[in-house]
Amino acid sequence: MSFAYTPNFHLIQAGNELVLERGQSPATPKNKRVLVVGGGVTGFTTAWMLLDAGYQVTIVSDRWADPKDRIASQIAGALWEWPPAVCGKHTDVISLEKSRNWCMTSYHIFDKLQEWMPPVGNLKAFDHGVRMGMANFFFVEKLEEMADVGQLDKWNEIQAMSPEIKGVKRDPTLINRHQVNKKAGVVDSYQHMSPMIDTDAYMRWLQFVVTCKGAGLYTRKVEGDLLFQEEQLLAEYNADILVNATGLGSHDLAGDESVYPLRGALVRVVNDGKIFPKVTEALVVTHDNTRGEDEDIVFIVPRNDNILILGGLVQPHEHNLDLRMDSPEIQRMRARCNNFVPGLENAEYDPDAPLVQGLRPFRGTNVRVERETRKSNSRTIHTYGHGGSGFTLSFGCARDVLGLVNELEKDLTVSEATFAHL
C-alpha cells in the first residue's frame, strides 16, 4: 500500500468539542514530538488527533492490526452505545458522566465519516468500514418495571439526546417486526441509529491515515512500569511527551492493579440471506444485574460485508484465549442468539474466522484519561481502561488527551525558558 497520499480531512478542536472538517489541518507545526505507546483504536485515534494539532508523533506497539492475527481492537463488537455499554459496564458516576460526553464526540465524527466517504468503486480498498445502522435493544420486562432502574434511566437519557442521536424510538412492536422468537421472552424495546464498525477495515484505514499524516510506526514490546523508563524512552525516540494507550498492558506499564481483562468472544456466521433472512439491524439484549444470571446477553450485529457477529460473553479476570467452538460458554452464547432469531441455528460459519476472542481492558473504577500522578514532573499521560467501549469513546478521549498534551507542552515551554535564563 502506497502512503504517497495526504488525507483531505482533519480533526480540530472547536471550543470544548472535537470535530471532523474537510481540507488540510490549519494547525501550525510544533517542534514537540509525542510518543504513543499502543497500536489499538485508542492509540491510533489519539495519534490522529495529535498529528492534526501539529505535533510530531511516533507510535510504538508490539503488534498491529492483522486479519490473520487479530489484536483486541479488531475483536471488539464495535457497536456504538450510549453508556453504560452492554458488554463490560462502567457504573462509576464520574466515569459515566465523562463517557456520555466522550461517546457523543465519537458519534458525530463516525457519522460524518460514513457520510463524507462512502466506498466507491476502486476506492473501496480504502473503506473505513463505518456505517450508520439501526440498533435495537430488547428487555424481558417493561423498563418501568425492571429492578435494574439503570435501564430506564439510560432510555430517558437517550431520548433526551434526540435528535442528536438519530432515529430514537421506543416501540414494543419492534419485537414482532424483527420476528424475535417468542421463547426469548422479551416484552419491551427501543431503537436508535448507531455507528457500526467493521473493525478489520477500520483499523487498517486508521493506520493508513496516521501514516499518511506523518506518524512513525515502530514494532517493539515495551515492558515494565513506564514511571521508571520514561526518560529513557523519550530520549530514545527523541520525544517530549509520552502517551500510554496500552489497554490491558497498563496493569504493568502504569502500575495499575485495578486493570483486569473481561474475556469476550464472537462467533462469525455468513449473513447473505440464503439460509435465513439477512439481518440488517443490530439486535441486543443487555445484561440485567438484578437477575442473578452471568450469561444473559444477546449481541447480534451485522458487519459491513456478509458477516453477522454473534456475541454476549463477558468473563472477568479470564486471561487465557483458549476458547473453542465446543467450549460450553460458546455453545450457550450461540444458543441464546439462535433462540432469538429463528433460522439462525442453520447459519454457516465464516470460513476464514468462525470464532474470534479477545480481552477487553477494564478498570475497577473508571476510564483513566489523566497525567501520571505518582511523579510531579512526569511527562506521561494515560488513556486506558475503556472496557467494551473503546470505539465508542475513542474520539472523545483523544480530545481530552490533546488538552493534557497542550497543558504539558506549556509546562515544558515555561521550564525550558526558565532554564535558558539561568
NUNU-201083 format. One line per 3 residues: number of its first residue (from 1); for each residue x, y, z of C-alpha. Coordinates in Angstrom, 3 decimals. Example, Ala and Ser with C-alpha at 12.3 -4.5 7.8 and 13.67 -1.06 7.14 Angstrom:
BEGIN
1	12.300/-4.500/7.800  13.670/-1.060/7.140
***
This chain:
BEGIN
1	0.000/0.000/0.000  1.405/3.374/-1.004  1.377/6.196/1.502
4	2.006/8.951/-1.092  -1.339/10.464/-0.170  -2.471/13.258/2.123
7	-5.971/12.783/3.600  -8.147/15.785/2.766  -9.815/15.893/6.175
10	-8.697/16.684/9.687  -9.724/16.719/13.329  -9.866/20.090/15.032
13	-10.944/21.315/18.427  -13.848/23.774/18.291  -14.418/25.137/21.776
16	-14.815/22.109/24.013  -15.727/19.828/21.123  -13.694/17.812/18.649
19	-14.976/17.888/15.082  -14.065/16.462/11.695  -13.588/19.014/8.920
22	-12.650/18.878/5.260  -9.285/20.069/3.975  -5.797/20.077/5.456
25	-5.252/20.879/9.096  -4.642/24.598/9.672  -2.539/23.883/12.774
28	0.955/25.360/12.896  3.564/22.565/13.076  5.030/22.220/16.545
31	8.574/21.324/17.496  7.335/18.786/20.035  7.148/15.034/19.453
34	4.715/12.757/21.250  5.494/9.073/21.747  2.301/6.990/21.767
37	2.701/3.510/23.225  -0.109/1.281/21.972  -1.356/0.368/18.476
40	-5.056/-0.208/19.124  -8.020/2.054/18.387  -7.222/4.311/21.363
43	-3.574/4.757/20.412  -4.237/5.404/16.722  -7.148/7.784/17.334
46	-5.030/9.735/19.821  -2.173/9.854/17.318  -4.507/11.162/14.593
49	-5.727/13.959/16.867  -2.179/14.936/17.857  -0.961/14.942/14.245
52	-3.771/17.247/13.178  -2.941/19.527/16.115  0.575/19.965/14.708
55	2.525/17.562/16.888  5.054/15.090/15.529  4.029/11.567/16.517
58	5.773/8.234/16.929  3.748/5.100/17.699  5.284/2.048/19.321
61	3.447/-1.268/19.624  4.335/-4.922/19.845  1.519/-5.816/17.403
64	-0.514/-4.148/14.681  -3.931/-4.893/13.223  -3.834/-8.066/11.129
67	-6.865/-10.006/9.832  -4.978/-13.257/10.357  -3.720/-12.447/13.866
70	-6.219/-10.010/15.308  -5.450/-7.574/18.112  -8.077/-6.762/20.766
73	-9.442/-3.769/18.840  -10.288/-5.990/15.874  -12.236/-8.422/18.028
76	-14.479/-5.731/19.515  -18.191/-5.790/18.737  -17.744/-2.100/17.795
79	-21.398/-1.125/18.052  -21.676/2.461/19.302  -23.620/2.585/22.552
82	-24.824/5.194/24.981  -23.104/4.321/28.293  -23.046/2.066/30.130
85	-22.207/-0.445/27.412  -23.878/-3.839/27.096  -20.583/-5.730/27.278
88	-18.494/-4.519/30.198  -20.318/-1.789/32.079  -18.653/1.134/33.786
91	-21.011/2.168/36.589  -18.775/4.678/38.365  -20.646/8.010/38.432
94	-17.639/10.093/37.342  -16.776/7.694/34.544  -20.346/7.622/33.250
97	-20.616/11.405/33.181  -17.413/11.716/31.159  -18.386/8.807/28.941
100	-21.653/10.470/27.929  -19.666/13.381/26.583  -16.933/11.256/25.027
103	-19.380/8.962/23.233  -21.238/11.836/21.550  -17.980/13.248/20.200
106	-17.323/9.860/18.591  -20.915/9.593/17.353  -20.679/12.835/15.390
109	-17.290/12.005/13.864  -18.269/8.473/12.845  -21.483/9.868/11.326
112	-19.521/12.395/9.264  -17.016/9.759/8.147  -19.673/7.499/6.678
115	-21.496/10.467/5.125  -18.430/12.058/3.530  -16.525/8.988/2.472
118	-18.772/6.179/1.271  -16.929/3.355/-0.526  -16.994/3.988/-4.262
121	-15.584/1.721/-6.969  -11.878/1.036/-6.592  -11.709/3.291/-3.541
124	-13.376/0.527/-1.549  -9.837/-0.650/-0.813  -9.626/2.409/1.455
127	-13.053/1.864/3.039  -13.081/2.952/6.681  -15.715/0.335/7.479
130	-18.028/2.726/9.340  -21.777/2.527/8.671  -24.755/4.055/10.420
133	-27.348/1.393/11.138  -30.332/0.799/13.370  -29.590/-0.758/16.760
136	-32.481/-2.410/18.597  -32.409/-3.116/22.330  -34.804/-5.614/23.909
139	-35.899/-6.271/27.503  -37.656/-9.123/29.282  -39.657/-6.647/31.381
142	-41.106/-3.216/30.734  -38.445/-0.660/31.507  -40.586/0.935/34.238
145	-40.962/-2.435/35.969  -37.326/-3.521/35.915  -35.484/-3.846/39.215
148	-32.425/-2.581/37.329  -33.544/1.078/37.264  -30.427/1.964/35.279
151	-32.081/0.644/32.125  -34.954/3.145/32.360  -32.500/5.907/33.200
154	-30.448/5.003/30.146  -33.507/5.119/27.899  -34.545/8.515/29.285
157	-31.049/9.874/28.649  -31.042/8.547/25.070  -34.489/10.041/24.463
160	-33.258/13.393/25.780  -30.385/13.299/23.257  -32.772/13.010/20.287
163	-32.439/14.195/17.526  -28.681/14.433/18.155  -28.855/10.654/18.421
166	-30.804/9.800/15.299  -33.861/7.568/14.922  -34.709/7.272/18.620
169	-37.947/5.380/19.186  -39.395/3.175/21.886  -41.756/0.649/20.363
172	-42.579/-2.874/21.604  -43.810/-3.758/18.096  -40.132/-3.932/17.104
175	-40.224/-7.402/18.668  -42.656/-8.702/16.055  -41.151/-6.679/13.249
178	-37.818/-8.413/13.766  -39.553/-11.775/14.199  -37.955/-12.287/17.587
181	-38.658/-15.764/18.894  -41.447/-15.663/21.484  -39.389/-18.077/23.599
184	-36.892/-15.264/24.129  -39.465/-13.681/26.429  -38.835/-10.031/25.545
187	-41.689/-7.553/26.052  -40.179/-4.079/25.571  -37.770/-2.486/23.109
190	-36.321/0.712/21.725  -34.049/1.636/18.845  -31.732/4.343/17.554
193	-29.179/4.815/14.807  -25.656/3.775/15.783  -22.264/3.668/14.121
196	-21.447/0.020/13.371  -17.807/-0.517/12.619  -16.088/-3.252/10.631
199	-13.059/-3.438/12.892  -10.706/-5.076/10.384  -11.417/-2.390/7.777
202	-11.378/0.488/10.247  -8.116/-0.421/11.947  -6.438/-0.851/8.541
205	-7.825/2.523/7.431  -6.864/4.243/10.691  -3.277/3.019/10.401
208	-3.234/4.259/6.792  -4.488/7.709/7.850  -1.968/8.301/10.636
211	0.888/7.055/8.478  -0.128/9.392/5.650  -0.277/12.250/8.143
214	3.328/11.570/9.150  3.338/9.206/12.114  6.304/6.875/12.505
217	5.468/3.284/13.474  7.901/1.034/15.330  7.316/-2.552/16.366
220	8.518/-3.101/19.899  7.185/-4.596/23.115  7.551/-2.141/25.994
223	7.612/-3.921/29.351  7.710/-2.736/32.944  6.412/0.360/34.672
226	6.716/3.433/32.439  7.422/5.531/35.501  10.922/4.077/35.684
229	11.734/4.215/31.961  10.001/7.399/30.862  13.183/9.397/30.363
232	14.907/6.562/28.532  12.016/6.058/26.102  11.611/9.763/25.434
235	15.311/10.099/24.736  15.393/7.014/22.514  12.570/8.291/20.281
238	13.538/11.964/20.537  10.151/12.689/22.082  8.973/15.238/24.633
241	5.742/13.674/25.885  4.639/10.048/26.282  1.047/8.799/25.938
244	0.232/5.377/27.346  -2.590/3.747/25.356  -1.777/0.114/26.057
247	-5.144/-1.052/27.352  -4.715/-4.202/29.388  -0.948/-3.688/29.338
250	-1.442/-0.718/31.664  -1.673/-3.133/34.581  2.124/-3.288/34.356
253	3.041/-0.190/32.341  1.048/2.161/34.590  1.467/0.112/37.747
256	-2.328/-0.041/37.961  -3.508/-3.164/39.752  -7.161/-2.225/39.181
259	-6.820/-3.128/35.480  -8.137/-6.564/34.573  -9.442/-8.395/31.494
262	-13.027/-9.070/30.503  -12.709/-12.008/28.151  -15.074/-11.895/25.222
265	-15.686/-13.869/22.054  -17.623/-13.541/18.820  -18.975/-16.251/16.583
268	-18.964/-15.136/12.945  -21.570/-16.551/10.546  -22.468/-15.922/6.908
271	-25.236/-13.333/6.555  -26.065/-13.421/2.843  -29.800/-14.126/3.128
274	-29.627/-17.595/1.613  -30.231/-19.730/4.708  -32.089/-17.222/6.915
277	-33.386/-13.702/6.217  -30.442/-11.320/6.122  -30.046/-9.440/9.381
280	-29.517/-5.742/8.602  -30.005/-4.208/12.057  -28.341/-4.858/15.406
283	-30.354/-6.900/17.909  -29.225/-6.668/21.518  -30.334/-7.857/24.950
286	-28.297/-6.233/27.695  -27.148/-7.807/30.950  -29.548/-7.447/33.880
289	-27.548/-7.168/37.103  -30.589/-7.978/39.254  -31.481/-11.398/37.839
292	-28.571/-13.385/39.198  -27.526/-14.661/35.772  -23.987/-14.314/34.468
295	-24.897/-15.226/30.898  -27.944/-13.397/29.566  -26.520/-11.079/26.898
298	-27.611/-11.395/23.274  -25.467/-9.458/20.794  -26.296/-9.878/17.107
301	-24.670/-7.283/14.847  -24.210/-7.229/11.049  -20.747/-6.411/9.773
304	-20.398/-4.385/6.600  -19.801/-7.438/4.446  -21.914/-10.603/4.516
307	-20.876/-11.478/8.041  -23.023/-11.474/11.172  -21.339/-11.459/14.560
310	-22.922/-13.265/17.493  -21.766/-12.322/20.954  -22.691/-11.938/24.558
313	-19.741/-13.217/26.574  -18.275/-11.249/29.487  -15.815/-13.169/31.686
316	-13.948/-11.037/34.262  -10.361/-11.949/35.174  -10.073/-14.628/32.487
319	-6.666/-14.131/30.858  -6.446/-17.182/28.600  -7.544/-17.115/24.976
322	-8.300/-20.818/24.849  -11.992/-20.862/23.941  -13.144/-23.212/21.199
325	-16.358/-23.660/19.286  -17.238/-26.578/21.562  -16.458/-24.693/24.782
328	-19.606/-24.734/26.964  -19.832/-20.930/27.254  -19.519/-20.529/23.479
331	-22.234/-23.100/22.892  -24.505/-21.331/25.391  -23.801/-17.947/23.787
334	-24.626/-19.329/20.345  -27.784/-20.951/21.723  -29.006/-17.623/23.151
337	-28.566/-15.981/19.763  -30.170/-18.935/17.950  -33.116/-18.723/20.323
340	-33.567/-15.058/19.469  -33.663/-15.156/15.666  -35.477/-18.094/14.005
343	-33.334/-19.826/11.412  -30.066/-18.582/12.860  -29.258/-22.067/14.123
346	-28.755/-23.112/10.489  -26.278/-20.351/9.691  -22.940/-21.311/8.158
349	-19.761/-20.263/9.916  -17.441/-17.689/8.378  -14.865/-19.969/6.717
352	-12.000/-17.560/7.457  -12.670/-16.835/11.134  -15.603/-18.697/12.700
355	-14.585/-17.762/16.253  -12.582/-14.782/17.469  -11.769/-13.937/21.066
358	-10.037/-11.192/22.982  -9.584/-9.405/26.287  -11.391/-6.137/26.938
361	-9.233/-3.816/29.074  -11.400/-2.997/32.085  -10.549/-0.848/35.084
364	-12.033/-1.246/38.547  -13.179/2.350/38.979  -13.332/4.365/35.778
367	-11.746/5.038/32.414  -8.422/6.752/33.022  -7.519/9.838/30.988
370	-5.067/11.861/33.055  -1.451/12.785/33.628  0.792/10.476/35.627
373	0.144/11.215/39.313  2.972/9.325/41.013  5.684/11.759/39.914
376	5.167/15.531/39.883  7.347/16.253/36.863  6.328/13.212/34.824
379	5.746/13.713/31.102  3.420/10.708/30.748  -0.318/10.863/30.008
382	-2.546/7.812/30.377  -5.604/6.803/28.356  -6.830/3.278/29.081
385	-9.473/1.145/30.799  -12.210/1.603/28.182  -13.616/-1.892/28.688
388	-16.098/-2.769/25.949  -16.359/0.843/24.759  -13.048/1.529/23.036
391	-14.556/2.619/19.716  -17.493/4.418/21.333  -15.203/6.578/23.476
394	-12.213/6.841/21.131  -12.554/10.364/19.747  -13.836/11.877/22.980
397	-10.896/10.511/24.935  -8.476/11.668/22.214  -9.839/15.192/22.618
400	-9.114/15.113/26.355  -5.646/13.680/25.771  -4.926/16.596/23.431
403	-5.906/19.013/26.200  -3.480/17.305/28.579  -0.706/17.301/25.967
406	-1.235/21.028/25.351  -1.101/21.631/29.100  2.088/19.625/29.455
409	3.637/21.372/26.448  3.069/24.738/28.135  4.718/23.449/31.301
412	7.698/22.261/29.274  7.948/25.582/27.436  7.988/27.517/30.716
415	10.573/25.135/32.148  12.798/25.455/29.059  12.521/29.265/29.131
418	13.423/29.353/32.815  16.421/27.082/32.241  17.621/29.260/29.327
421	17.753/32.318/31.571  19.818/30.654/34.282
***
